Amino acid sequence: MPIVTINILEGRSKDQKTNLIKNVSTAVMETLGAPSESVRVIINEMPVENYGIAGLPVLEYRARRPEDRRQTTEDR
């Protein structure tokens, strides 16, 4: 039974997570030849304040990098 665990920052919509589960499941089924009933996808959502990059809280890291400044859920 393939089990896929995905860690993401919170803030994605229900539809985005539904599509993620569907697409990851399809990739696993096609790649491994696993039946759909055997594929499990676990999404762990983390609060943004619990995530860091390069020794900084992610929001502070992004504030220092203009190309990482985004105001949408794409940013999470």
Secondary structure, DSSP 8 states (H G I E B T S, - for coil): --EEEEEEES---HHHHHHHHHHHHHHHHHHH---GGG-EEEEEEE-GGG-EETTEEHHHHHHH-GGG---SGGG-
